[in-house]
Amino acid sequence: MKKEWFVLHTLTGQEGNVEKSINARVKQESMEEYVGRCVIPMQSVQIKKEGQKARTVKRKKFPGYVVVELALYDDDAVARSADSAGKKPVVERTWQFVRATPGVMGFLGGDRPLPLRPDEVDSIFGGASGGQAPKPERPKVEIDFEVNNTVKIKDGPFMGLTGVVAVVDPGRDKLKVEVSIFNRKVQVDVEYWQVELVRPGDAQAPAAE
C-alpha cells in the first residue's frame, strides 16, 4: 500500500517514547505494509558561551511532534467505497495502530489529516541546520503585548517563525502565539523575552518552513 508522511501531535516530552513505540510495534504486530519510518525532526544548533568554544547540539525542530510514514488512506478502494464527499476511506488497521500508541494525542489536521507535501518532506530530511546565537540574558520586559499583535520569535525551538498573539498571560510573562508549521496553524508557548513585536512596515520573516 502507498505510504505517505503524516504529522502526529504528542504529549510534551513524549516524542522519543512515541518514536520507539511505533518502530518497535511495527515488527511485533506485522505492520510493515501499513507503517514505515517514524522520525523526530531534528536540527543542529550551534551554541557558544562567553569564554567557551562553540559546540553543536541536536534539538527537536518541532517539539511535540513526530512524523511517520503511513498507509492511512486506501488508494485502491473502488469509487463506491468512498464516502459521500468523495474522500478515500481510512485504513482502519493503520488508524487503530496510531491511536493505540501511548503518548500520541492525535494527527495534526484532525481526523482527516493531509499528508505532507514533497517539498515539506524534503525540508525535514534535507539536513537544514538552525544556527543559533548564544542565548541572551533575560531582559526586563518593557512592552505590553496584546492579542492579535504580530510577533517574531527570536529564541527557542521555534526561533525565526512569525505569528500572531492568541493569548497573553501577564502573570507569567508568557504568550501563546499562533504560527504555521507544515502549513497548519498551531499555538506555541513562549516567554515575553523570546519574541519581538513586528510593527507595521517592518520586514517580516517567513512564517514557517
Secondary structure, 3 states (H helix, E strand, C coil): CCCEEEEEEECCCCHHHHHHHHHHHHHHCCCCCCEEEEECCEEEEEECCCCCCCEEEEEECCCCEEEEEECCECCCCCHHHCCCCCCCCECHHHHHHHHCCCCEEEECCCCCCCCCCHHHHHHHHCCCCCCCCCCCCCCCCCCCCCCCCEEEECCCCCCCCEEEEEEEECCCCEEEEEEEECCEEEEEEEEHHHEEECCCCCCCCCCCC
